[in-house]
Amino acid sequence: MKNFSSTHTKGFKVDKINPRYYLAIGVATMALSHMTFSIELMAWFSSVPFLIYLGLTHGWKSRLTFFLALVLAWSLVVTKIISDPIPMALVFLYSIPIALFHLPGYLIWSKFKDQKYALFLFPVIMVIMEWIQYSFTPLASWGVAAYTMHDNMSLIQVVSLFGMAGLSFLIYWINASIANVIIKRKTTISTFQLPLFVLFFLIVFGSIRYDISKANGADTITVAAVGTDSKASGLPLPTKERTEQTRRTLFNRTKTAAEGGAKIIAWNEAAIFIMPEDEKEWIKDIKELAAELHITLVASYVVPISQAPLKYENKYQFIDSAGNISHSYLKHQPVPGEPAVQGKSPLKVADIKRTKVAAAICYDYDFPYLSKGYGELGADMVILPSSDWRGIDPLHTEMAAFRAVEQGHSVLRSTRFGLSAAISPYGEMVSQMSSFDGNDKIMYAQLPSEGVTTLYSIIQDSFVYLCIAFLLSFMAIAFRSKNKSKPISIDD
């Protein structure tokens, strides 16, 4: 009887090459896979050299060398997003923790790689560690494998099924499969046919889902992102004259956007600095502005509450077309090191002409739990005042598209020092505007007035929990098998 599950392949022998070369190749492929200046294709085999190295070497010295290489790889990745005014110290603030989160996946795989079903061990652990990172740490979802597909509209649709965990699992599974084929010099159904079939199926699914979204019409609402001229990011605080000039410009652009037909208008994060003693009058002014123009206004600004040390409120006022404040919001997830008061108020959604509209601020939407919260509240659209820097432009805006696809709501990201975009529930940027280009800092767009229901918004992190169950079962079976294989000694 023919055995279709295993066929031998011809090729070079991996153990004839100095293992350190694999480390060097792994550092290069990892650096080219993530964040800015990335090459999407690299993601499908970026972990392969590291896995081969671990398959060929043993002992604590090789594992320490591997960890240092992993830190180097992620340091190069993070270095790519460093630009003025971000300090180089930020590199290690992110690269070392990310490397530590990824380390268990590699080391546990190398220990149990010859066990049955060990092929799935690497993607399972990597997905679990990514989930822990973006669910329970301030590192958010930076470095998650799913983001390497940010330019692939078909594969982005996968996150509507199982969230980022599903897409990351596929990427890590294919990496482990390639490494397994190279090391063992044979293919199996689980290392060749099955992952290729799943990849093909998901590409077809994503293409059809996206094409259907384009084929069906939808009711839309006109929105606008209005940019600021303010470049203030901290001390020294802007002068009163400069603040008044910024105010006039913001109000004039908002009026222009309203005259252009925008019904919902969002300012950039930190669009203006307002001193505490001036905030009461400021709120009165923006309420009158929204009522005069008959618009919904998400007015984002900063209130310094101390200067030594610097501490401020990074906030927005959500104002309806009658000039009433629906709610106020403090940034829930300040960037590590940002001297902002952390917001802890419950998430809220406002009903704007039968469209449920919510809002968050910039880094908040790097955390899937926040978009899940708005998904549970039935949000059709999320406004996202943001402020980036050159190094993460346009990547940070592209990351927000994953939140849109996960929960099936539109995103209006109004960005200072970066890319503003109106993003459909399918991750398509229907309009975009760079603050670095010469323009009037007003971006118009038509966004669907209703969101769509996704499988992920229903099952949430069930795929991750399934991975946890697999890991626990695998480890229990592995240790039980190990104990059974130990020789029994009988003392006379």
C-alpha positions in Angstrom: 0.0 0.0 0.0 1.4 3.4 -1.0 2.2 5.9 1.8 1.1 9.3 0.7 1.9 11.0 4.0 5.7 11.0 3.6 8.0 11.5 0.7 11.7 12.1 0.7 13.2 15.2 -0.9 16.6 15.9 -2.3 18.7 18.8 -1.4 21.7 20.1 0.6 22.3 18.9 4.2 21.6 21.6 6.7 24.2 20.2 9.2 27.0 20.9 6.7 26.6 24.6 7.2 27.9 26.4 10.3 24.8 27.0 12.5 25.8 30.6 13.1 25.1 31.3 9.5 21.5 30.4 10.1 21.4 32.9 13.0 22.8 35.6 10.8 20.2 34.8 8.0 17.4 34.8 10.7 18.4 38.2 12.0 18.2 39.6 8.4 14.9 37.9 7.5 13.3 38.9 10.7 14.4 42.5 10.3 13.0 42.6 6.8 9.6 41.1 7.8 8.3 43.6 10.3 7.2 47.2 10.6 8.4 49.9 8.1 10.4 49.0 5.0 9.1 45.4 5.3 8.9 42.7 2.6 5.7 40.7 3.0 7.1 37.6 1.4 9.9 37.4 4.1 7.3 36.8 6.8 6.5 33.3 5.5 10.1 32.0 6.3 11.6 34.7 8.6 11.6 32.2 11.6 12.9 29.3 9.5 16.7 30.0 9.9 16.2 30.4 13.7 14.3 27.0 13.9 17.0 25.3 11.9 19.7 26.7 14.2 17.8 25.4 17.3 17.3 22.0 15.6 21.1 21.7 15.0 22.5 22.9 18.3 22.2 22.0 21.9 23.2 23.4 25.3 22.7 26.6 27.2 25.4 28.4 25.3 23.7 27.9 22.0 20.4 29.0 23.6 22.0 32.2 25.0 23.5 32.9 21.6 20.1 32.5 20.0 18.4 34.8 22.5 21.1 37.5 21.8 20.5 37.1 18.1 16.7 37.4 18.6 17.2 40.6 20.6 19.5 41.9 17.8 16.8 41.0 15.2 14.1 42.9 17.0 16.4 45.8 17.8 16.9 46.2 14.1 13.2 46.0 13.5 12.4 48.7 16.1 15.3 50.9 14.9 13.4 51.2 11.6 10.6 53.1 13.3 12.9 55.5 15.2 12.9 59.0 13.9 12.9 62.5 15.5 11.7 63.2 18.2 11.7 59.5 19.4 14.9 58.6 21.3 17.0 55.6 20.4 16.5 54.2 24.0 13.0 53.2 22.8 14.6 50.5 20.8 15.5 48.3 23.7 12.3 49.3 25.6 10.5 47.3 22.9 13.0 44.9 21.4 14.1 43.1 24.5 10.5 42.5 25.9 9.3 41.4 22.4 12.2 39.0 22.1 11.4 37.6 25.6 7.8 37.0 24.6 8.9 35.1 21.5 11.6 33.1 23.1 9.4 30.4 24.7 7.9 29.5 21.4 11.3 28.7 19.9 12.8 27.0 23.0 9.8 24.8 23.7 9.6 23.8 20.1 13.3 22.8 20.0 12.8 20.6 23.1 9.7 18.7 21.8 10.1 19.0 18.1 10.3 15.2 17.6 7.1 14.5 19.5 3.8 13.8 17.7 1.9 17.0 16.7 5.0 19.1 17.7 4.7 20.8 14.3 1.8 22.8 15.8 3.6 23.6 19.0 5.5 26.5 17.6 2.6 28.4 16.1 0.4 27.6 19.2 2.9 29.0 21.7 3.7 32.1 19.5 0.0 32.9 19.2 -0.5 32.6 23.0 2.5 34.8 23.7 1.4 37.4 21.3 -2.0 37.4 22.9 -0.5 37.8 26.4 1.5 40.7 25.1 -1.3 42.7 23.6 -3.8 41.8 26.2 -1.9 42.3 29.4 1.2 44.5 28.8 1.7 48.1 27.6 3.6 46.9 24.6 0.3 46.5 22.8 0.3 44.5 19.5 3.6 45.8 18.1 5.6 42.9 16.6 2.6 40.6 16.0 3.1 38.5 12.9 -0.3 39.2 11.5 0.7 42.8 10.8 3.3 41.7 8.3 0.3 41.2 5.9 -0.8 44.8 6.2 -0.6 45.3 2.4 -2.5 42.1 1.6 -6.2 42.8 1.4 -7.1 39.2 0.9 -5.3 37.8 3.9 -6.3 40.7 6.2 -9.8 39.4 5.9 -8.7 36.4 8.0 -8.8 38.5 11.1 -12.6 38.8 10.7 -12.7 35.0 11.4 -10.3 34.4 14.3 -8.7 37.8 15.0 -4.9 38.4 14.6 -4.3 35.0 16.3 -5.7 33.2 13.3 -3.5 35.0 10.8 -0.4 34.8 13.0 -1.0 31.1 13.5 -1.0 30.5 9.7 2.3 32.4 9.3 4.1 30.6 12.1 2.7 27.2 11.0 4.1 27.7 7.5 7.5 28.8 9.0 7.6 25.6 11.2 6.5 23.5 8.2 9.3 24.8 6.0 11.9 24.3 8.8 10.6 20.7 9.4 11.0 19.9 5.7 14.5 21.3 5.5 15.7 19.6 8.7 14.1 16.2 8.2 14.4 16.3 4.4 10.9 14.9 3.9 7.4 16.2 3.4 4.2 15.2 5.1 0.6 16.1 4.8 0.9 18.4 7.8 4.1 20.1 6.6 3.2 20.5 2.9 -0.2 19.7 1.6 -2.3 20.9 4.6 -0.7 24.3 5.2 -0.7 25.1 1.5 -4.4 24.1 1.2 -5.3 26.3 4.2 -3.3 29.2 2.8 -5.0 28.9 -0.6 -8.5 28.5 1.0 -8.0 31.7 3.1 -6.7 33.7 0.2 -9.8 32.7 -1.8 -12.1 33.4 1.2 -10.5 36.9 1.7 -10.6 37.7 -2.0 -14.3 36.8 -2.3 -15.2 38.6 1.0 -13.5 41.8 -0.1 -14.9 41.6 -3.7 -18.4 41.1 -2.3 -18.0 44.2 -0.1 -17.2 46.2 -3.3 -20.1 44.7 -5.2 -22.8 45.6 -2.7 -23.9 49.1 -2.2 -24.2 50.7 1.3 -25.6 53.8 2.8 -22.8 56.2 3.7 -22.2 59.3 5.8 -19.7 62.1 4.9 -16.9 62.4 7.4 -13.8 64.6 7.5 -10.4 64.6 9.3 -9.2 68.1 10.1 -5.5 68.6 10.8 -3.8 71.0 13.1 -0.7 73.2 12.6 0.3 72.7 16.2 3.7 70.9 16.6 3.6 71.0 20.4 4.4 67.7 22.1 5.5 68.8 25.6 7.7 71.4 27.1 8.0 74.3 26.4 4.3 74.9 26.2 3.0 77.0 23.3 2.5 80.7 23.9 -0.9 82.2 24.2 -0.5 83.8 20.8 0.5 80.5 19.2 -2.5 78.8 20.8 -4.9 81.4 19.6 -3.5 81.1 16.1 -3.9 77.3 16.2 -7.5 77.7 17.5 -8.5 80.1 14.7 -7.0 77.7 12.1 -8.8 74.7 13.6 -12.1 76.5 13.6 -11.7 77.8 10.1 -10.8 74.3 8.7 -13.7 72.8 10.6 -16.1 75.3 9.1 -14.7 74.5 5.6 -15.1 70.8 6.2 -18.7 71.3 7.3 -19.4 73.5 4.2 -18.0 70.6 2.1 -20.7 68.3 3.5 -19.0 66.6 6.4 -21.4 65.5 9.1 -18.8 64.0 11.4 -15.5 65.8 11.9 -12.5 64.6 13.8 -9.4 66.6 14.9 -5.9 65.2 15.3 -4.7 64.0 18.7 -3.3 66.9 20.7 -4.7 69.3 18.1 -4.2 72.2 20.6 -2.9 72.7 24.1 -5.5 74.3 26.5 -4.4 75.6 29.9 -6.6 74.4 32.8 -7.9 77.8 33.6 -9.0 78.3 30.0 -10.7 74.9 29.5 -14.2 75.9 30.7 -14.3 78.7 28.1 -12.8 76.4 25.5 -15.5 73.8 26.0 -18.1 76.5 25.6 -16.5 77.6 22.3 -16.3 74.1 20.7 -19.9 73.3 21.8 -21.1 76.5 20.0 -19.0 75.6 17.0 -20.6 72.1 16.6 -24.1 73.6 17.1 -23.5 76.4 14.6 -22.3 74.0 11.9 -24.8 71.2 12.8 -21.9 68.6 13.0 -20.8 65.9 15.3 -17.3 67.0 16.4 -14.6 64.9 18.1 -12.4 67.7 19.5 -9.1 66.3 20.7 -6.8 68.4 22.8 -4.3 68.4 25.7 -4.6 70.0 29.1 -1.3 70.4 31.0 -2.0 69.9 34.7 1.6 70.3 35.8 4.9 71.3 34.3 7.4 70.1 36.9 7.2 67.2 36.2 5.1 67.5 33.0 1.7 65.8 33.4 -1.3 66.3 31.1 -4.7 65.1 30.2 -4.8 63.7 26.6 -8.5 63.9 25.8 -11.4 64.5 23.5 -14.9 66.0 23.8 -17.5 64.1 21.8 -20.1 66.8 20.8 -23.3 66.2 18.9 -24.9 68.5 16.3 -27.0 70.2 19.0 -23.9 71.3 20.8 -24.3 68.8 23.6 -21.3 66.8 25.0 -22.1 63.1 24.6 -19.1 62.2 26.7 -15.5 63.1 27.5 -12.6 60.6 27.2 -9.1 60.4 28.5 -6.6 58.3 26.5 -6.9 54.8 28.0 -3.5 53.5 26.9 -0.8 56.2 27.0 2.4 55.2 25.2 5.0 53.9 27.7 6.8 57.0 29.0 3.9 59.4 27.9 3.1 61.7 30.9 -0.6 61.4 30.4 -3.3 60.7 33.0 -4.7 57.3 32.1 -8.4 57.2 31.4 -10.5 54.5 33.0 -14.0 55.5 32.2 -16.4 53.0 30.6 -16.5 53.0 26.8 -19.4 54.8 25.3 -21.1 54.8 21.9 -23.3 57.7 20.6 -26.2 57.3 18.2 -25.7 59.8 15.4 -28.7 59.5 13.0 -28.9 55.7 13.5 -25.1 55.3 13.2 -23.5 54.2 16.4 -20.3 56.2 16.7 -17.5 55.7 19.2 -14.0 57.1 19.6 -10.6 56.3 21.1 -7.1 58.0 20.9 -4.2 56.7 18.8 -2.3 54.1 20.8 -5.5 52.9 22.3 -6.3 51.1 19.1 -3.1 49.0 19.2 -5.0 47.0 21.8 -7.6 44.7 20.4 -9.5 44.6 23.7 -10.6 48.2 23.2 -12.0 47.6 19.7 -13.7 44.4 21.2 -15.3 46.7 23.7 -16.7 48.9 21.0 -17.8 45.8 19.1 -19.8 44.6 22.0 -21.5 48.0 22.1 -22.4 47.7 18.5 -20.3 50.5 17.1 -20.6 51.1 13.4 -17.8 53.6 13.3 -14.9 54.5 15.5 -13.2 58.0 15.4 -9.5 57.8 16.2 -7.7 61.1 16.8 -4.0 60.3 16.5 -0.5 61.7 16.5 2.4 59.7 15.0 6.0 60.4 13.9 7.7 59.8 10.6 9.1 56.4 11.5 5.7 54.8 12.0 4.1 56.4 9.0 2.0 54.9 7.4 2.4 51.6 9.4 0.5 52.8 12.4 -2.6 53.8 10.4 -2.4 50.4 8.5 -2.5 48.6 11.9 -5.8 50.4 12.7 -7.3 48.7 9.7 -7.0 45.3 11.5 -9.3 46.6 14.3 -11.8 47.6 11.6 -11.8 44.2 10.0 -11.9 42.3 13.4 -15.0 44.1 14.6 -16.6 45.1 11.3 -16.7 48.8 11.9 -15.3 51.8 10.0 -12.4 53.8 11.4 -11.8 57.5 10.8 -8.2 58.1 11.8 -7.3 61.8 11.9 -3.5 61.9 12.3 -0.9 64.6 13.2 2.6 63.8 11.9 1.3 60.9 9.8 -1.3 59.4 7.6 -5.0 60.2 8.1 -7.3 57.6 6.6 -11.0 56.6 6.4 -11.0 52.8 6.7 -14.0 50.6 5.7 -15.0 47.6 7.8 -13.0 45.5 5.3 -9.8 47.3 5.9 -9.9 49.4 2.7 -8.6 52.9 3.0 -11.3 54.7 1.0 -9.5 58.1 1.6 -6.2 59.1 2.9 -4.1 62.2 3.5 -0.5 62.6 4.7 0.3 65.5 7.0 3.7 65.6 5.4 2.3 66.5 2.0 1.4 70.0 0.9 -2.4 70.1 1.4 -5.2 72.0 3.2 -5.2 69.5 6.1 -8.8 68.5 5.4 -9.6 65.0 4.3 -13.2 64.1 3.2 -14.5 60.5 2.9 -17.7 58.5 2.6 -17.9 55.8 5.1 -20.7 53.2 5.6 -23.3 54.2 8.1 -23.6 50.6 9.3 -21.0 48.1 10.3 -20.9 44.4 9.5 -21.0 41.4 11.8 -17.8 39.3 11.9 -17.2 35.8 13.2 -14.5 37.2 15.5 -16.8 39.7 17.0 -19.0 36.7 18.1 -16.4 34.1 19.2 -13.8 36.7 20.2 -10.6 35.0 21.5 -11.9 31.4 21.3 -9.1 30.5 18.8 -6.5 31.5 21.4 -8.3 29.5 24.1 -8.2 26.5 21.7 -4.4 27.0 21.4 -4.1 27.1 25.2 -6.1 23.8 25.4 -3.8 22.2 22.8 -0.7 23.3 24.6 -1.9 22.0 28.0 -2.9 18.7 26.4 0.4 18.4 24.5 2.5 19.0 27.6 0.5 16.6 29.7 0.9 13.8 27.1 4.6 14.6 26.6 5.4 14.5 30.3 3.3 11.4 30.8 5.2 9.6 28.0 8.5 10.7 29.4 7.7 9.3 32.9 6.5 6.0 31.3 9.8 5.7 29.4 12.0 6.0 32.5 13.5 2.6 33.7 12.1 1.3 37.0 14.8 0.5 39.5 14.2 -2.3 42.1 16.2 -2.1 45.3 17.0 -5.6 46.8 
